[in-house]
Amino acid sequence: MSNVMLRDSDWSTIDGELCRVIDFMPMAGSVKNGKVVAFNISTPYASVSLECKKMSGTITGFVTHKMDFANLWEAFKERGISDNEEVIIVWLIKHYKNIYKFSSPFLPRMWVMICHKGAWEMMVNPNSRPDLTGEARARATIPIVEWKPEVME
């Protein structure tokens, strides 16, 4: 398994997996007045460094869909991430609502969430933080804010 995700076939190895975003690096895109601006149509909008339990080491994922880029931009550049928060993404190509399955090559791929720091570890490791149970655990893992494209289940 490669730790570089560019095409859908690369990303599909982590489809549905929760991944923590370590870094968001715009490359050929920005957002001006609410609109995504691409400086170069052949270069991805951005890259993200990810940590995902399914793969060892850091993953570099390239963001090639305009809405995915806009959502990450809003999270990192407009809203901002505080020291007690983390960004979690889920790359989802197999989880579109039924009416959208045939147009999936043109649809966004990422569900972006800002959560409390430590939420990702609790989500991917049920043995993490055994001191938190029930409602307290659920509250600790619920996103503070999220950008989930409406085409996804």
C-alpha positions as CSV (number, residue, x, y, z in Angstrom):
1,M,0.0,0.0,0.0
2,S,1.3,3.4,-1.0
3,N,1.3,6.3,1.5
4,V,0.5,8.7,-1.3
5,M,-3.2,9.2,-2.3
6,L,-3.8,11.0,-5.6
7,R,-6.4,9.0,-7.6
8,D,-9.7,7.4,-6.3
9,S,-8.0,4.0,-6.6
10,D,-5.3,5.2,-4.2
11,W,-7.8,6.7,-1.7
12,S,-10.0,3.7,-1.9
13,T,-7.6,1.8,0.4
14,I,-8.9,4.0,3.3
15,D,-12.5,4.4,2.1
16,G,-14.7,4.9,5.2
17,E,-11.7,5.1,7.6
18,L,-11.4,8.0,10.1
19,C,-8.1,9.9,9.5
20,R,-6.6,12.7,11.5
21,V,-5.3,15.6,9.5
22,I,-1.9,16.5,10.6
23,D,-1.4,19.3,8.1
24,F,-3.3,21.1,5.3
25,M,-1.2,22.6,2.6
26,P,-2.9,24.6,-0.2
27,M,-1.0,24.1,-3.5
28,A,-2.9,25.5,-6.5
29,G,-6.0,26.8,-4.9
30,S,-7.4,29.4,-2.5
31,V,-10.8,30.7,-1.7
32,K,-11.7,34.4,-2.5
33,N,-15.1,35.9,-1.7
34,G,-16.5,32.4,-1.1
35,K,-15.3,31.0,-4.4
36,V,-12.6,28.4,-5.0
37,V,-9.8,29.8,-7.2
38,A,-7.5,27.4,-9.0
39,F,-4.2,28.7,-10.1
40,N,-3.5,25.7,-12.3
41,I,-6.0,23.2,-13.4
42,S,-3.6,20.3,-13.6
43,T,-2.3,20.6,-10.0
44,P,-4.3,19.4,-7.0
45,Y,-5.8,22.2,-4.9
46,A,-4.0,21.1,-1.8
47,S,-2.4,18.2,0.0
48,V,-3.1,16.9,3.5
49,S,-0.9,14.9,5.8
50,L,-2.9,12.2,7.5
51,E,-2.7,9.6,10.2
52,C,-5.0,6.6,9.7
53,K,-5.0,3.5,11.8
54,K,-5.3,1.3,8.7
55,M,-1.9,2.4,7.4
56,S,1.4,2.9,9.1
57,G,3.2,6.2,8.8
58,T,2.1,9.5,7.5
59,I,-0.2,9.5,4.5
60,T,0.0,12.3,1.9
61,G,-3.4,12.8,0.3
62,F,-4.0,15.2,-2.6
63,V,-7.2,17.2,-2.7
64,T,-8.6,17.3,-6.2
65,H,-12.3,18.1,-5.7
66,K,-13.3,21.8,-5.4
67,M,-15.8,21.2,-2.6
68,D,-13.4,19.0,-0.6
69,F,-10.9,21.8,-0.9
70,A,-13.4,24.5,0.1
71,N,-14.5,22.5,3.2
72,L,-10.9,22.0,4.3
73,W,-10.1,25.7,3.6
74,E,-13.1,26.8,5.7
75,A,-12.0,24.5,8.6
76,F,-8.3,25.5,8.6
77,K,-8.1,29.0,7.1
78,E,-11.4,30.6,7.9
79,R,-12.6,29.0,11.2
80,G,-9.2,27.9,12.4
81,I,-8.2,25.0,14.7
82,S,-7.4,25.7,18.3
83,D,-4.8,23.8,20.3
84,N,-7.5,21.6,22.0
85,E,-9.1,20.6,18.6
86,E,-8.2,18.3,15.8
87,V,-9.5,17.8,12.2
88,I,-10.8,14.4,11.2
89,I,-11.7,13.4,7.6
90,V,-13.4,10.4,6.2
91,W,-12.9,9.7,2.5
92,L,-16.1,8.2,1.2
93,I,-16.7,7.0,-2.3
94,K,-18.9,4.0,-1.5
95,H,-21.3,5.9,0.8
96,Y,-23.3,8.1,-1.5
97,K,-27.1,8.2,-1.3
98,N,-28.6,5.9,-3.9
99,I,-29.7,8.6,-6.2
100,Y,-26.1,9.9,-6.6
101,K,-24.2,6.6,-7.1
102,F,-24.0,6.9,-10.9
103,S,-22.6,10.4,-10.9
104,S,-20.0,9.6,-8.2
105,P,-16.9,10.5,-10.3
106,F,-18.0,14.2,-10.1
107,L,-19.0,14.3,-6.5
108,P,-17.1,15.4,-3.4
109,R,-15.2,12.7,-1.5
110,M,-14.5,14.1,2.0
111,W,-16.5,14.5,5.2
112,V,-14.5,17.0,7.3
113,M,-15.0,17.3,11.0
114,I,-13.5,19.4,13.7
115,C,-13.5,17.6,17.0
116,H,-12.1,17.9,20.5
117,K,-8.4,16.8,20.7
118,G,-8.3,13.1,21.4
119,A,-11.6,12.3,19.7
120,W,-9.9,10.5,16.8
121,E,-8.0,8.1,19.1
122,M,-11.3,7.3,21.0
123,M,-13.1,6.8,17.7
124,V,-10.5,4.3,16.3
125,N,-9.5,2.7,19.5
126,P,-12.3,1.5,21.8
127,N,-9.8,0.9,24.6
128,S,-8.6,4.6,24.6
129,R,-9.8,6.6,27.5
130,P,-11.6,3.9,29.5
131,D,-12.4,6.6,32.1
132,L,-14.9,8.1,29.6
133,T,-18.1,6.0,29.2
134,G,-21.6,6.5,28.0
135,E,-22.8,10.0,27.3
136,A,-19.5,11.6,28.4
137,R,-17.6,9.5,25.8
138,A,-20.2,10.3,23.1
139,R,-19.9,14.0,23.8
140,A,-16.1,13.8,23.6
141,T,-16.3,12.3,20.1
142,I,-19.1,14.3,18.6
143,P,-17.9,16.8,16.0
144,I,-17.9,20.5,17.1
145,V,-18.5,21.4,13.5
146,E,-18.6,19.4,10.3
147,W,-18.8,19.7,6.6
148,K,-20.6,16.6,5.2
149,P,-21.7,16.8,1.6
150,E,-25.4,16.2,1.3
151,V,-24.8,13.6,-1.3
152,M,-23.3,11.2,1.3
153,E,-25.3,8.8,3.6
